Every structure is written in C-alpha cells, then in structure tokens.
Amino acid sequence: MSTTIGLSQTPSKRVKATGSIIHQLRIYEIFDGNKTAFHERFHDHAMRIMARYGFKIVATWEARHNNRTEFVYLLEWSDADTMKERWAAFMADQEWAEIKEVTAEAHGSLVGDIEDRTLELTDYSPSERLTN
C-alpha cells in the first residue's frame, strides 16, 4: 500500500489567478567588453522612454549564467494586451531607434540573445503584487 503524504490526488483545476496582473521577465545577454555602455544606455535612455509608454519596471539585476553576463529585469503589466501594445509603441519610437543606432556605432552590439517570459501568478501565490 502506497501513501502520498501532503499531496492531493486530484490536480487543481485553477492555476492562474484570475484578474491578476502579469509580470514579464526579460533576460539579455550582455558583453563584458561594453557592458558599461549597455548599462548607461538602459539607465539613461531605455528606462526613460519605457516610462513614456507606461512600462513599470519592478527591478533590474546583473547575473552570471552559463559563462555569460546577463542583464535581467522584471516588468509589471495590467494584462497581456497592454504589454503587447506598449512594447509595439516602444519599439517604434524614433528616439529609441536613433539611440540604438548611435550606441551601436560607438560600442558595437550591446545585446546578444534575448529571452522573454510572461509570468502569470498562480491562484496560490502569496502575493498578487510584487510592488505597492
């Protein structure tokens, strides 16, 4: 006779917390030779322009993973449609396009691989929001 302690024998039907905000995890490979230029561009320009389009940046980190340097940041959105609309507007921003062109000419490519994950809170998450 086999007994599973503490585990439900029937899977939960609800996993996503309904009506809750979503988060977006972005992971950029950055290069040690020009990471200062990357951080300056993100801090001085990307964050400012993103704010213009209603991006809510929760936190930013630098990490090492699989022998590479990464810039990681977490965004908070009211819903997936808003996230898509705001990203489209940001990527079409003329000032941002010019800044990327100028910094690429001066420093080379500042970003390698990009990972993008949409995170949906589970119905058993301890908190619906990560920020106030």
Residue pairs with C-beta under 8 A, 6 or more apart in sequence:
12 123
14 123
15 122
15 123
16 120
16 121
16 122
16 123
17 120
17 121
17 122
17 123
17 125
17 128
18 123
20 120
20 121
20 128
21 76
21 77
21 78
21 79
21 121
21 128
21 129
22 76
22 77
22 78
22 79
22 80
22 83
22 118
22 119
22 120
22 121
23 58
23 74
23 75
23 76
23 77
23 118
23 119
23 121
23 130
24 74
24 75
24 76
24 77
24 83
24 116
24 117
24 118
24 119
25 72
25 73
25 74
25 115
25 116
25 117
25 119
26 72
26 73
26 74
26 75
26 114
26 115
26 116
26 117
27 70
27 71
27 72
27 114
27 115
27 116
27 117
28 38
28 70
28 71
28 72
28 111
28 112
28 113
28 114
28 115
29 68
29 69
29 70
29 111
29 112
29 113
29 114
30 38
30 62
30 69
30 70
30 71
30 110
30 111
30 112
31 38
31 69
31 108
31 109
31 110
31 112
32 69
34 107
34 108
34 110
35 62
35 69
35 71
37 103
37 106
37 107
37 110
38 71
38 110
38 111
39 71
41 99
41 100
41 103
41 110
42 60
42 71
45 95
45 96
45 99
46 96
47 57
49 90
49 93
49 95
49 96
49 99
50 57
50 90
52 93
53 86
53 89
53 90
53 93
54 82
54 86
55 75
55 86
55 90
56 75
56 76
56 77
56 131
57 73
57 74
57 75
58 73
58 74
58 75
58 76
58 130
58 131
59 73
59 74
60 71
60 72
60 73
60 74
61 71
61 72
61 73
62 69
62 70
62 71
62 72
63 69
63 70
63 71
63 72
64 70
68 112
74 130
75 83
76 129
76 130
76 131
77 83
77 86
80 118
83 118
90 96
103 110
104 110
121 128
